[in-house]
Amino acid sequence: MTATPVSKIYTWEDALALPDGERYEVIDGELRERIMSSMSSYIASVVMRFLWRWLDDGRQGFVTGSDGGFTIFPWAPGDVRMPDVAYLSRSRLKEMPERGWISVPPELAVEVVSPTDQISAAEDKAQDYIRAGVDLVWVVIPSTKSVHVWRKNGERAVVRDGGTLSGEEVLPGLSIEVASLFPESDES
């Protein structure tokens, strides 16, 4: 009888110990490299620009990009997830860690679906974020120019091109036209 090799189960501590470990998420003990397409990176930067403008109105908080990881999953304490964009208020996070991951849930997490991603995997992540205490999750789907909105109360909605995203009570006053997330096509 031949023994089946056992795969290593990784934790976020293992990922941080790697020379380039901050590039990896750990999901269910498996290392997953973060790979964003040019389009998904562009969309994430547009969302960040709106969040920075919102913060410029005298609000206090932190905005992180796709390298900012969170260890907020009590059912999977070794996991780390890296939303493409996240927002944390100063009341929730007093000081940004210099290295490593954040251990409190953000108010907002944004996932932008890349061509190599499966929408179902992004939706699974959204569900995990909500379960971990994130108040609002946006899953941006460039192929349909839509945003799937997940709320902590369990409600879900889809906002399509032509609609407006709202920060709701989580980020009061934040409003983003869905069409503004996507570059204009040059169809003549």
Secondary structure, DSSP 8 states (H G I E B T S, - for coil): -----------HHHHHHSTTGGGEEEETTEEEE----HHHHHHHHHHHHHHHHHHTTT--EEEE-TT--B---TTSTT-BB--SEEEEETTT-SS--SSS-B-S--SEEEEE--TTS-HHHHHHHHHHHHHTT-SEEEEEEGGGTEEEEEETTS-EEEEETT-EEE-TTTSTT-EEEGGGGS------
